[in-house]
Amino acid sequence: MGGAYFSVMSTERPEVARHLKAAVLLVPAVYDRHVRYNFLRTMSKSWRQVQILFETFNIHEVFGRNSLTNQVSDKFCRIAYVGRWLCRKIILYFLGDDPKQIDNNKIPEFLNSFPAGTSAKMLIHWFQMIDNKDFQHFDYGKEKNLIMYNSTEPPKYNLSKIQPPVAVFHSKHDDLVQPKDILRFYNQVPNKLGEYDVGHSFTHFDFQIGINATEFVYKKILDIFE
C-alpha cells in the first residue's frame, strides 16, 4: 500500500511532499478495479459487515507481528523440507503463483517482516476503494460524511496535486494490481519519470523478494535516480 500512502500524503500534505525529489512506486495499489483475487473481491463487497465485526470485537490492528498465528508460522516455516514446502504453497497462493521467483531458504527471513501489521481502518478503507473502484477518502456513512467532508459521499483524492516526479513499475502477472489500473493512476500524475513493464512473470511481491528482482527492478531504479 506504499503507493496509496504516498498518493494520499502528496495530495493532502503538499508541504511535506515538496521535500521529495522523486518517487519510484512498485506496482502501486492506488486503483484496484481489476484485482483478480476472488477472496479480495468478496471481502471488499462485504466491507460494511467486516467493519461491524471489527467494531464489535474492538479490533484495531490486523496481521500484527505479535499475533499467535504469526508466531506459529515463524516457527513452523523454519522447519526444513515439510515446513518450508507448506509455507511456500501458502505464500504462492496469496502472493502469486510464480515458484521460479521464490527461494525456499529465504522464506523464514521473509516471514521475519511479513506481514507487518496494519490498522483495521486502513484495511476497511482499501476494501471500500476496491468496491467503489475509485481512489477516495474513507466512507464513514452519509451522516458522518456530511460532518467530515460537507458531502454525503467521500471526495476523491485529486491526483493532479502530486508534485514529486513519479515512476511506476508493473507486470501483467500481478493479480493484485493490474497494469491498466496502474496506468490509470500514472496518467493522472502531472510529473512523470517513466512507466516500466518488467516483462517477466513477476507477481506482486516478486518486485521485492523475487530472485531476479535485482536484475529487472533494482538496477533500473538506480538508473532512474542517477
N, C-alpha and C positions, 0 to 999 in steps of 0.2 A: 504493500500500500504506500510505499515511499513516494511514488509519482503523484498519487492523490494528495498526500500530505503536503508535498511541495507546491502543488497547484492551489490548494486552499490557502497556504501561507502567502503565496505570491499575490493572490487576488485580494486577500483580506488584510495583509500586513505588508504593503509595498515598501514601507520604511525599513523593514527587515530584509526583504528580498533584494533591495538595491545593493546590498553588500555582496551579493553573489555575482561572480564573473560569468558563470555559465552553469548549466545543469545537464548531465547525461542521465537519462532515465531508461532503465532496463525494463522493457515490457510494462509500462505504467498502467495501472488499473484505474484509470480515470473514468472511462466509459467501459461498460461490460455488457453491452446489449447482446453480444453473440457468444457469451460464455457457453461452453459445451458440457459442463458438468451438470447432469440432471439433478444431483443432490443439491447443488447450489441454487439451481432454478427453483426447486421445490421449497427450499428454506426461504428464499427471497420472496416468494409469493405468500409465505406464511409469516412474514416479519412481525406482524401485529401479535400473533399468538406467541412467537418467540419472545417478544418484548414483555408480554404479560407474564410469561414463565420466569424470566429474569427478575422482574419486579417482585413476583410472589415469593421467590426463594432468596431475595436480596443478593442477587449475583451481580457483581460489578466488574469482575475480571474473568476472562475465558482463556483457556490454553496457557495458564500461568506456569512458570517453571517450578513452583512449589507444590503443584498438584500431585496426588498419589499416582495418577496414570503416567505422568512424565517420569517420576522416579522409577516406576516399574519398567517402563520402556527403556530408560537409560541402562539399567542393569541387564535386562533381557537381551537387548540388541548388542551387547558386548560379548555374548556367548558365541564362540566360533561356530561356523557352519550353520547349524539349525537356527540359532537366534538371529544371526545376520541375514540368513536367507529369508526368513519370515519378515523381518523388518524391511528388507529390500522390497518384498512384494507389497507391503503396506505403503511404503514411500512411493512406489511406482503407481499404485492405484490413485493416490491423492495428488501426486505431483506431475504425473505424466508417464506414459509407457515408452521410455527410451532407455532400455537397460545398458546400452553401449556407453552411456554418459555417466553411469554410477560406478564408483569404485567401492566394492563391499568393505574394504578395510577402512574406509573413511566414514562409514555410516555412524559409528559411535561418536566420532568427532563432530559430525554434522548435528547429531542429536544433543550435543552439549549446548547448542544455542537455538535449536528449533524444536518445538515452537517456543517463542519468546514471550508469549502472552500479549493480550490486548484488552482494551476496555469493552465491556458488553455494549456500551452505547455506540462505539465505533463499528462493531460488528453489525448492529442493527442498522446503522447509517449505510453501511455497504450493501446490506440486503435491500434497503429502500431504493438505493440507486440502481441496483440490478433490476429490481421490479419495475421501477419507473423509466428505466432506460435513459437516464439523464444524470448530469453531474450537478447536484443541487444541495442546498442546506438541509439540515436534519428536519424531518417531518414530525412535529410534536402533536399533530392533530389540529383541526381547523380553529378551535377556540384559542389554544395556546399559540398557534402560528400567528394569529391576529395580534397577539400581545408582543410576540418576539419580532415579527417581520412586518407588521402592519398589513398583512395579507393572509388570506385563509390557506394559501398554498406556499410551500417553501420556495424562495427565489433560487434561480440558477446561479452558479458561480460564473463570473464574467472572465473567461479565459483570455480575452484580449488584453487584460490588465497585466498579464505576466510579462515582466520586463527582461529578466535574465535570458540570454540566448539558450535555446533548448535543442538537444539532440535526443533521438529516440532509437531504441533497438527493438526488433520484433522478430517473430518466427511464426509461420503458419501452423506449426505443430504445437504451439502453445494453446492448450484447451481452455486456459483460464482467461487470457486476454488475446483476442484475435487481432491480426494486423489492421483490419478495417476499422476497429474501434480505436486503435492507437492512431491511425491516420486521421480519424475524425477529430481527435484531440490535437494532433500536431498541426492540422490545417487551421486551427483557431489561434495558435501561438504566433504572436507578431514577429518575434526574432528567432529565426530558425538556423540551427547549426548543421542539420542533416538528419535523414532517417535511414536506418540501416537494417536491411533484411539479412539476418545471419545466414540464411540459405541452407541450413542444415536441420536435422530433426531435433532441434532444441525445444524442450518443454520449459515451463515457467521457471523452475528452479535450476535448470541447466545453465542459465545465464550466470548463476552464482557459483554453483558447485560442479558443473559439468567437467568431465575430463578434458575436453577441448575448449573450455571457456577462455583460457589464456590466449590461445591462438586466434579464436574467432571473435572474441569480445574485448578482452582487456587490452590487447595490443592496439586495437582500433581506438579505444578510449584514450590511451596515452597519445596517440596521433592527434586526436581531436584537441586535447589540451595543449599540445605543443604548437 
